Amino acid sequence: PPQTGRATLERIAVELGGRLGRTSESLPPWRELPRYAGLVLLGDFLSPLEELETTFRRFAAGAVRGHVCQVLDPAEEELPFDGRTRFEGLEGEGEYLASRAERLRGAYQERLAAHQEGLRAICRRLGWTFATHRTDRPAETALLGLYTAIAGAFGR
């Protein structure tokens, strides 16, 4: 539940710390939130769009205002690998050996762009905001955008 004060920061840190290393759940578990609450979701959101939409809709059903920020590493966006490359999933997806990784780049980037457009569309349908952030850029940029989105949502 929403709270203020130093104890809240400690509670958030404990909650996040408990999730580190867990790979079985890539989407947030559903919790009932107060009606008209604001929800901030940060992650790579590379799960199938159907799963993302189901999760987001469940939260939105309580008139929750959502703000989604997809955080990606430059390598996740650009696929800068050449030659024989082994890709290993971090969430139990297994591994894939590409004989010429550079041949995958164009199709991979198109698929990622389509996935991001799908995320944007889901958020738009729910009246939520969507932003992207790269880990090679200052976090302040993403946080300022998030602050602006939240301020705008509560100003409605």
C-alpha positions as CSV (number, residue, x, y, z in Angstrom):
1,P,0.0,0.0,0.0
2,P,1.1,3.6,-0.6
3,Q,3.1,5.1,2.2
4,T,5.5,8.0,2.8
5,G,8.7,8.4,4.8
6,R,12.1,6.8,5.2
7,A,10.5,3.4,6.1
8,T,8.9,3.3,2.7
9,L,12.3,3.5,0.9
10,E,13.6,0.7,3.1
11,R,10.5,-1.4,2.4
12,I,10.9,-0.8,-1.4
13,A,14.6,-1.8,-1.1
14,V,13.8,-5.0,0.7
15,E,11.1,-5.9,-1.8
16,L,13.4,-5.3,-4.8
17,G,16.3,-7.1,-3.1
18,G,14.1,-10.1,-2.6
19,R,13.4,-10.2,-6.3
20,L,17.0,-10.0,-7.4
21,G,18.1,-13.3,-8.9
22,R,14.6,-14.6,-9.4
23,T,14.2,-15.6,-13.0
24,S,10.8,-17.4,-12.9
25,E,8.7,-14.3,-13.0
26,S,9.4,-11.6,-15.5
27,L,6.1,-9.8,-15.0
28,P,5.0,-8.2,-11.8
29,P,2.6,-10.2,-9.7
30,W,-0.9,-8.8,-9.5
31,R,-1.8,-7.0,-6.3
32,E,-4.9,-5.1,-5.7
33,L,-4.2,-1.4,-5.7
34,P,-6.4,1.4,-4.5
35,R,-8.7,2.8,-7.1
36,Y,-7.1,5.6,-9.1
37,A,-3.7,4.7,-7.8
38,G,-0.6,5.4,-10.0
39,L,1.6,2.5,-11.0
40,V,5.1,2.8,-12.4
41,L,6.5,-0.3,-14.2
42,L,10.2,-0.5,-15.1
43,G,11.7,-3.4,-17.0
44,D,12.7,-4.8,-20.4
45,F,9.1,-5.9,-21.2
46,L,10.3,-8.4,-23.7
47,S,7.6,-10.9,-22.7
48,P,5.0,-11.8,-25.3
49,L,2.6,-8.9,-25.9
50,E,-0.4,-11.0,-25.0
51,E,1.1,-11.6,-21.5
52,L,2.0,-8.0,-21.1
53,E,-1.5,-6.8,-22.1
54,T,-3.2,-9.3,-19.7
55,T,-1.0,-8.1,-16.8
56,F,-1.5,-4.4,-17.6
57,R,-5.2,-4.8,-18.1
58,R,-5.6,-6.5,-14.8
59,F,-4.0,-3.5,-13.0
60,A,-5.9,-1.0,-15.2
61,A,-9.3,-2.6,-14.3
62,G,-9.2,-0.7,-11.0
63,A,-8.8,2.6,-12.8
64,V,-5.1,2.6,-12.0
65,R,-3.0,5.1,-14.0
66,G,0.0,3.3,-15.4
67,H,3.4,4.5,-16.5
68,V,5.6,2.0,-18.4
69,C,9.3,2.5,-19.0
70,Q,11.1,-0.1,-21.1
71,V,14.8,-0.2,-20.1
72,L,17.1,-1.8,-22.6
73,D,20.8,-2.2,-23.0
74,P,22.3,-0.9,-26.2
75,A,23.2,-4.5,-27.2
76,E,19.5,-5.4,-26.8
77,E,18.6,-2.7,-29.3
78,E,21.4,-2.9,-31.8
79,L,22.5,-6.6,-31.7
80,P,26.1,-5.6,-32.4
81,F,27.5,-9.1,-32.6
82,D,29.3,-10.6,-35.6
83,G,30.3,-14.1,-36.5
84,R,29.6,-17.2,-34.5
85,T,27.8,-16.1,-31.3
86,R,26.0,-18.1,-28.6
87,F,23.0,-16.4,-27.0
88,E,21.9,-17.6,-23.6
89,G,18.5,-16.8,-22.1
90,L,18.6,-15.4,-18.6
91,E,15.0,-16.5,-17.8
92,G,15.1,-20.1,-18.8
93,E,14.7,-19.6,-22.5
94,G,17.7,-21.8,-23.3
95,E,20.4,-20.9,-25.7
96,Y,20.8,-20.3,-29.4
97,L,24.0,-20.6,-31.5
98,A,24.1,-18.2,-34.5
99,S,26.7,-19.1,-37.1
100,R,26.7,-15.5,-38.4
101,A,25.0,-13.2,-35.9
102,E,25.2,-10.2,-38.2
103,R,22.7,-11.8,-40.5
104,L,20.1,-11.7,-37.7
105,R,20.5,-8.0,-37.0
106,G,18.0,-6.5,-39.5
107,A,15.2,-8.9,-38.7
108,Y,15.9,-8.7,-35.0
109,Q,15.7,-4.9,-35.0
110,E,12.4,-5.0,-37.0
111,R,10.9,-7.4,-34.6
112,L,12.0,-5.3,-31.6
113,A,10.5,-2.2,-33.2
114,A,7.3,-4.0,-33.8
115,H,7.3,-5.2,-30.2
116,Q,7.8,-1.7,-28.9
117,E,5.0,-0.4,-31.1
118,G,2.8,-3.1,-29.7
119,L,3.7,-2.0,-26.2
120,R,2.9,1.6,-27.1
121,A,-0.4,0.5,-28.5
122,I,-1.3,-1.4,-25.4
123,C,-0.4,1.6,-23.2
124,R,-2.4,4.0,-25.4
125,R,-5.5,1.8,-25.3
126,L,-5.3,1.8,-21.5
127,G,-4.6,5.5,-21.2
128,W,-1.2,4.8,-19.8
129,T,2.1,6.4,-20.8
130,F,5.0,4.5,-22.4
131,A,8.7,5.5,-22.6
132,T,11.9,3.8,-23.4
133,H,15.3,4.2,-21.8
134,R,18.8,2.9,-22.7
135,T,21.3,2.0,-20.0
136,D,24.0,4.0,-21.7
137,R,22.1,7.2,-21.1
138,P,21.7,9.1,-17.8
139,A,18.9,7.8,-15.6
140,E,17.9,11.4,-14.9
141,T,16.5,11.7,-18.4
142,A,14.2,8.8,-17.9
143,L,13.2,9.9,-14.4
144,L,12.4,13.4,-15.6
145,G,10.2,12.0,-18.3
146,L,8.5,9.8,-15.7
147,Y,8.0,12.7,-13.4
148,T,6.4,14.7,-16.1
149,A,4.1,11.8,-17.1
150,I,3.1,11.3,-13.5
151,A,2.5,15.0,-12.9
152,G,0.4,15.1,-16.1
153,A,-1.7,12.1,-15.0
154,F,-2.5,13.5,-11.6
155,G,-3.3,16.9,-13.1
156,R,-6.2,15.3,-15.0
